[in-house]
Amino acid sequence: FKKSNGVIFLTHYAKEIIQSALGTNKNYKVIPHGIIQQSTNNYSYSNRVFNILYVSDFLPYKHHFNVVKAVSEIILEGYSIELTIIGRKDKREYNKIKNLINSNVTLSHNIKILGLLDYTEVIKYYTKSTLFLFASTCENLPFIVLEAMSFGLPIISSNKKPMSSIINGKDVLFNSHNVNSIKKTILNNMSKDKLLDISKKNFKSSQQYTWRNNVSETLNFFNSIK
């Protein structure tokens, strides 16, 4: 870091954290990566089933069990909600979740753990989900969040940066370590009008993350430090 001619950060959050620990490099640039842009907002609200989608590998800082626990409590209170989790499974978290789900037939019917899927399959779930949830507490610039935004998905997320500075909406952030916080945030984001409004804002925000801008700014930065 100290010997480099220049440093590229994905977010201002990363810049602040890293430079506070290592000192400031005089030549740096914040350049977010791009995503494949959707030409139109694909989001639509269905009155049939409220489907929450969480796409992420099972890792300790992703808090899958707390998410499932929160959704389980909401389901058992009588709400018509489904939760779909896509991502590479581990043993510790997955086994805890499996035991919880298997304890009640309603939970086993409404909560699905699909494991790792091909990207083309994941897209299908983007287009039929009501709400996207992201509970990770350790990220730089989560590609999966930007991708969900590009499909126009309303998103609720952990209250950690950089997620808190990326997604749109009021009362969309929760404490991933607290089941009640996750539960409350889900319940606060079940209104059709609110979700449609957040969808429009997230889709618009996603359009700033293009590969064209990424490549252009990266090459310009390379040329500036020759």
N, C-alpha and C positions, 0 to 999 in steps of 0.2 A: 504494500500500500504506500509506504513512505518513499520507495524508490521509483514508483511508477511515474510516467509522464502525464498521466491523466486517469481519472476514475469516473466510471459511469455508475450512477445509482438508479435503481428502478423507481424509487419513491423519495419524497422529501423526508419521510419518516426514517427510511434507511440511512439517508445522509446524516440526519441529526444524531441517530444512535451511534453510528460507526465513527463519525468525526468527533463525537464527545469522548469516545474511548481512545481513538488513535491520533487525534489531532486533525487539523484541516489541511487538505491537499489543495493547493492554489488552483489547480486545473481540474475541475470536476463539472459534471453535467448530469441533471436528472432526466433520464430518458426511459419512460415506461415501455414495456414490450407491447406488441400489438396482438390483436385477436382477429379471427376470421369474422368479418362483419356480416350480419344478416341484413338483407335489403329492406325488410319490413319487420315491424313488431309482431312477433308470432303469438303473443299472449292473448288468451281468452279465458274468461271466468266461467266456470261451470257450477251450476246450482246443485248438481247431483252429488259429487263427492269432493270434499276439501282435501286435496292431495299435497302433502308436504314432501319435498325432495331434498335429500342431503347427499351430495356427491363428494366423497373424500375417502382416502385409505384410512384404515383403522390404526391410529397412532395415539399415544397418551394425550397429546395436546389438542386432539380433535374432539374429545369429550363425547363420544358416541353414546355411552351408557346414560349420561345425564340427559341427553336429547331424548332417548327412548323412554327413559323414566318419566320425563315431563309429558311427552305425548301419551304415554300409557295412562297417566292420571287423568288427562283430558278426555280420552276415549271412555274410560270407566265412569266418568261423570255424565256420559250420555251424548257427547258430541260426535257427529259423523265425520271422522277424520281418518285419513290413511297416511302412513309414513313409509316412504321408500328410501332405502339407503343403498347407494352404489359405491363400491370401492373394495380394494383388497382387504380381506379379513385378517385379523390377528387371532391369537388364542385367548388372551386374557379378557379383552373387552367383549369379543364376540360370544364367548361362553357365558359371561354374565348376562348379556342381552338375551341370548337364547333361553336361558333359565327363566328370565322375567317374562318373555313372550309366551313360553310354553305353560306358564302358570294359569293362563286364562284363554279360553277359546276365542273370545272376541279380539284379544290382543294378537293372537297368532294369525287371525284373519286380516287384521287391519295394518299390521306392521310387517314389511317385507325387507329382508336383507338379501340383496341380489349378488353381492360380491363384485368382482372386477368384470366389467363389460367392455366390449368394443365401442369405440367412439360413435359409430353409426347407431348403435343401440342406445347409447346415452342420450343422443339428440332426441330420440322418440319420447323419452321421459321429460326432457325440457319442455317439449311442446304440449304436454298434457298435464303439467303440474300447476297447482294453484299458488303455491308459495315455496320459495327456495330458502333453505336454512343452512347457515354456515357457522359452526361453533368453534372453529380453530382459534387458538390464542397465540399462535406463533407463526407469523407470515411476513413476507417481504412485499410482494404484489401478487395476491392469489389469482392465478389465471382462471381458475374455475369460477370465481365470483364475477370476473369480467365477462366470461363466456355466458353465464346465466343472465347477466344484464343485457347482453347482445340479443338474447331471445326474449327480452322484455319482461323477465320474471321479477316480481316483487321479492325483495330479499330481507330476511331478518338475520342478524349476525351477532357474534360476540362483540363486546364494546371495546375491543383492543384495536389499536392502529395496526395497519393502515385501513382496515375494513371500515372503521367509523368515519373515515374521510372520503370513502369511495361511494358507498351506497346512499340512496336517498330515502327520505321519509321520516316521519315523527314517531317516536317510540318503537324503533326497529332494532334497537341494540339491547343485548342482555349480558348478564354475567354467566359465562359458561360453566363456572364452578357451582352455580346455584340453580337447582332444579326449578324452584319456584319462580326465579327470574325468567328462565326459558319459557316456562308455562305461561306466565303472565304476558310475555311479549307475543307469543303465538295467539293468545286470546284477544290481544289488542289489535291484531292484524288479520281479522277474518271478515272485515267489511268489504263488500264488492267495490263500492265507490273508492275506498281508500286504496285497495289493491290495484285498481285500474289506473289511478293517479300515479302511484309509485311506479307502476309498469312503464308508463310514458316517460317519466323522469329517468329511470334506470336505462331505458333503451337509448334515450338521447345522450346520456353521459357516456355510454359505451362507445359511441362513435368517435370519441377523441383517441381511442386506443387502436390505432391503425398501424399495420406493418409499413405502409408507405412513410408515415411520419417517423417511425422508429429507424428505418434505414436511412432516410434523409438526414435526420438529426445526428445519427451515429457517424455517418461519413463526414458531415460538416465538422463534428467534434474532432475526428481523427485529423482532418486537414488543419485544424486550428492549433494543434499541438505539435506539428512537425518541427 
